Amino acid sequence: MLAAVLSSGRRLTGDELASRREAGRQAAERGVALRSLLDLYLGSTRMVWGELATPGIAAATVLVEACFQAASDAVVALAEGYDTAHHIALRQEEAGRREFIDDLFSERSDLGRLAERAQRFGLRLAEAHIVTVAKADEPFGEATPASRTVSATMTSRFREHDLLIITKDERLVCIAPSSLPEASTEFAQQVTSTGPRNCRVGVGRAHRGPRGVLRSFGEACRSIDLAERLRHADRVVEATDFLVFEVLLRDRAAMSDLIATVLGPLHNTRGGAAPLVETLDAYFSHGTVPGAARALHLSARAVVYRLERVSKLTGYSATDPGQRFTLEAAVLGARLLDWPAHPLAPSG
């Protein structure tokens, strides 16, 4: 090609440029580094110029420009072909990664095939894993700044370990082996310090096998949901902190019946049940009337009046040790089921 350029001063043809793009694509597929590829072509240009350029040709400015213009065009075409192959490979890799993630969190996937594919993405599903989930008002996406920052930091910190950072259902998720508990701690710290406002992190328990990842993910998500319902102050919560609430929610019919029986009479008062349930919640959370009064921005006298009103309407006293447990369990159930804001499901 350069010989033809030197003899006429022309530029490379469309077919010649297309052949260089194809050469760049093939080089990318064969794993040739772009730096080596460009060095090869520029070195070849110098060699050909030295062999073909006579003193007379070398003195002709137009031919010198034509030679190096041809070299430039060829290199650009090579890089275009190389980049095209690279982008196609990236899209295929990303498509495969998303398919694997969808299968990992599906209960209908082939476990044997899933385990085989997992190794490609740095997971050994025969081991136990801990899933940590971050949720915020602003959704997490693969390309959002917070996701990129946390992913880059975690990859740099734990590059020698099997770790997978993904997004799932607008949440940022860290899947780490149970032998690396510090990964969950670091992930939570990174998300809460660099992530969106109102971000909360849930940590699942360690479970073994492909279904273990799904189970730990579910626990982490539910711990976030329960923390929000119970107005938990901590931004990082663990599934182990909410095991008792998981037990309470397993029989929603029984829980609804308890709430209706114990707290239902609170509807029969001015202002409805909500203020009285809120007062009970504050009293149980702080343990004293002054503490509840500060939390509710009320006088201690107002709190005492409300507690007495609860006792009169329900027959249960928050200050009586024998009755407190039943009343507190009903209040916790009300928070979990968001009652009285939402009606209870009919029993039976």
DABEL-V597425 format. One record per pair of residues at least 24 apart in sequence whose ideal C-beta (glycine too) atoms are under 10 Angstrom apart, sorted by sequence separation. I is the first residue (numbers start at 1). J is the second residue. If there is no record, write none. Layout:
# DABEL-V597425
i:j
I:J
I:J
This chain:
# DABEL-V597425
i:j
96:120
97:121
142:166
143:167
150:174
158:182
163:187
172:196
200:224
202:226
215:239
219:243
222:246
279:303
282:306
283:307
45:70
46:71
96:121
142:167
147:172
157:182
158:183
181:206
200:225
202:227
279:304
42:68
45:71
105:131
140:166
141:167
144:170
146:172
157:183
201:227
279:305
280:306
292:318
44:71
45:72
93:120
140:167
172:199
174:201
178:205
179:206
200:227
219:246
222:249
279:306
280:307
283:310
93:121
139:167
140:168
144:172
158:186
178:206
200:228
278:306
279:307
42:71
45:74
140:169
141:170
154:183
157:186
158:187
172:201
174:203
175:204
177:206
178:207
289:318
41:71
42:72
44:74
45:75
139:169
140:170
142:172
157:187
171:201
176:206
178:208
198:228
276:306
279:309
280:310
289:319
139:170
140:171
141:172
171:202
275:306
276:307
279:310
42:74
138:170
139:171
140:172
154:186
200:232
41:74
42:75
129:162
131:164
132:165
134:167
139:172
140:173
153:186
154:187
157:190
201:234
203:236
205:238
276:309
277:310
41:75
135:169
136:170
153:187
178:212
200:234
201:235
202:236
203:237
204:238
205:239
275:309
276:310
280:314
284:318
127:162
129:164
133:168
135:170
136:171
200:235
201:236
202:237
203:238
204:239
205:240
283:318
41:77
133:169
135:171
136:172
150:186
151:187
153:189
154:190
184:220
199:235
200:236
201:237
202:238
203:239
204:240
280:316
283:319
38:75
41:78
131:168
134:171
135:172
150:187
153:190
154:191
198:235
199:236
200:237
201:238
202:239
203:240
269:306
273:310
276:313
37:75
40:78
41:79
124:162
133:171
134:172
135:173
152:190
175:213
178:216
203:241
205:243
276:314
280:318
122:161
123:162
133:172
134:173
150:189
151:190
202:241
270:309
279:318
38:78
122:162
123:163
132:172
133:173
134:174
150:190
173:213
195:235
202:242
269:309
273:313
284:324
37:78
38:79
121:162
122:163
123:164
132:173
133:174
149:190
150:191
153:194
175:216
269:310
283:324
2:44
6:48
37:79
122:164
131:173
132:174
133:175
149:191
175:217
2:45
5:48
6:49
119:162
121:164
131:174
132:175
150:193
192:235
266:309
269:312
284:327
285:328
34:78
37:81
38:82
98:142
118:162
130:174
131:175
132:176
146:190
147:191
149:193
150:194
173:217
191:235
192:236
266:310
269:313
280:324
283:327
284:328
2:47
3:48
7:52
34:79
37:82
97:142
121:166
129:174
130:175
131:176
146:191
149:194
150:195
191:236
265:310
268:313
283:328
2:48
6:52
118:164
129:175
130:176
149:195
171:217
174:220
267:313
285:331
1:48
2:49
5:52
6:53
129:176
130:177
173:220
188:235
189:236
263:310
265:312
266:313
280:327
281:328
284:331
3:51
6:54
34:82
94:142
129:177
130:178
146:194
147:195
169:217
173:221
188:236
262:310
265:313
266:314
280:328
283:331
284:332
2:51
3:52
33:82
34:83
128:177
129:178
130:179
145:194
146:195
164:213
168:217
171:220
187:236
188:237
264:313
265:314
2:52
7:57
24:74
28:78
32:82
125:175
127:177
128:178
129:179
130:180
145:195
146:196
171:221
188:238
231:281
263:313
264:314
265:315
280:330
281:331
2:53
6:57
9:60
23:74
24:75
27:78
127:178
128:179
129:180
130:181
132:183
140:191
144:195
145:196
185:236
230:281
263:314
265:316
280:331
281:332
6:58
24:76
34:86
123:175
127:179
132:184
144:196
169:221
184:236
233:285
262:314
279:331
9:62
17:70
20:73
21:74
24:77
25:78
28:81
29:82
122:175
123:176
124:177
130:183
131:184
132:185
134:187
146:199
168:221
171:224
261:314
262:315
263:316
277:330
278:331
281:334
6:60
9:63
12:66
16:70
20:74
23:77
24:78
27:81
28:82
121:175
123:177
130:184
132:186
133:187
134:188
184:238
231:285
262:316
277:331
280:334
281:335
8:63
9:64
11:66
19:74
20:75
21:76
22:77
23:78
24:79
25:80
26:81
27:82
28:83
30:85
122:177
132:187
133:188
136:191
140:195
230:285
276:331
7:63
9:65
10:66
17:73
20:76
21:77
22:78
24:80
25:81
26:82
28:84
29:85
132:188
134:190
135:191
136:192
140:196
278:334
6:63
9:66
12:69
16:73
17:74
20:77
21:78
24:81
25:82
28:85
29:86
118:175
130:187
134:191
138:195
139:196
277:334
278:335
5:63
6:64
8:66
9:67
11:69
12:70
16:74
19:77
20:78
21:79
23:81
24:82
25:83
27:85
28:86
133:191
134:192
138:196
277:335
7:66
10:69
11:70
12:71
17:76
18:77
20:79
21:80
22:81
23:82
24:83
25:84
26:85
28:87
29:88
132:191
136:195
137:196
138:197
140:199
6:66
9:69
10:70
12:72
17:77
20:80
21:81
24:84
25:85
28:88
29:89
104:164
135:195
136:196
137:197
138:198
274:334
5:66
6:67
9:70
12:73
16:77
17:78
20:81
21:82
24:85
25:86
28:89
105:166
134:195
135:196
136:197
137:198
138:199
262:323
273:334
5:67
11:73
12:74
19:81
21:83
22:84
24:86
104:166
134:196
136:198
137:199
277:339
5:68
17:80
18:81
21:84
22:85
25:88
101:164
105:168
135:198
136:199
137:200
277:340
2:66
5:69
6:70
17:81
21:85
100:164
104:168
105:169
135:199
136:200
262:326
263:327
276:340
277:341
2:67
5:70
12:77
101:166
134:199
135:200
136:201
261:326
262:327
274:339
2:68
4:70
5:71
100:166
101:167
102:168
134:200
135:201
264:330
273:339
274:340
97:164
101:168
133:200
134:201
135:202
262:329
263:330
273:340
274:341
2:70
5:73
98:166
105:173
133:201
134:202
258:326
262:330
263:331
266:334
272:340
273:341
1:70
2:71
97:166
98:167
132:201
133:202
261:330
262:331
1:71
132:202
133:203
259:329
260:330
263:333
104:175
131:202
132:203
133:204
258:329
259:330
262:333
263:334
1:73
2:74
101:173
131:203
132:204
258:330
259:331
262:334
1:74
130:203
131:204
259:332
260:333
267:340
101:175
130:204
131:205
255:329
258:332
259:333
266:340
129:204
130:205
131:206
255:330
258:333
259:334
264:339
130:206
131:207
257:333
258:334
263:339
264:340
128:205
129:206
130:207
255:332
256:333
259:336
263:340
128:206
129:207
255:333
256:334
259:337
127:206
128:207
129:208
254:333
255:334
260:339
128:208
129:209
259:339
264:344
127:208
128:209
129:210
131:212
248:329
252:333
255:336
256:337
259:340
263:344
126:208
127:209
130:212
131:213
255:337
125:208
126:209
129:212
130:213
131:214
133:216
256:339
260:343
125:209
126:210
128:212
129:213
131:215
132:216
133:217
248:332
249:333
252:336
255:339
260:344
125:210
127:212
128:213
131:216
132:217
133:218
135:220
244:329
248:333
252:337
259:344
125:211
126:212
129:215
130:216
131:217
133:219
134:220
135:221
258:344
260:346
123:210
125:212
129:216
131:218
133:220
245:332
249:336
256:343
257:344
260:347
125:213
128:216
129:217
131:219
132:220
133:221
244:332
245:333
248:336
249:337
256:344
130:219
131:220
133:222
135:224
248:337
255:344
256:345
123:213
130:220
131:221
133:223
134:224
135:225
245:335
246:336
255:345
256:346
257:347
133:224
245:336
253:344
256:347
257:348
118:210
252:344
253:345
135:228
252:345
253:346
254:347
115:209
242:336
253:347
114:209
115:210
118:213
252:347
253:348
114:210
113:210
114:211
111:209
112:210
111:210
114:213
110:210
111:211
109:210
134:235
109:211
134:236
230:332
229:332
106:210
107:211
132:236
231:335
105:210
109:214
229:334
230:335
104:210
132:238
229:335
230:336
103:210
104:211
107:214
229:336
105:213
106:214
130:238
131:239
229:337
104:213
105:214
130:239
226:335
229:338
104:214
226:336
225:336
105:217
104:217
105:218
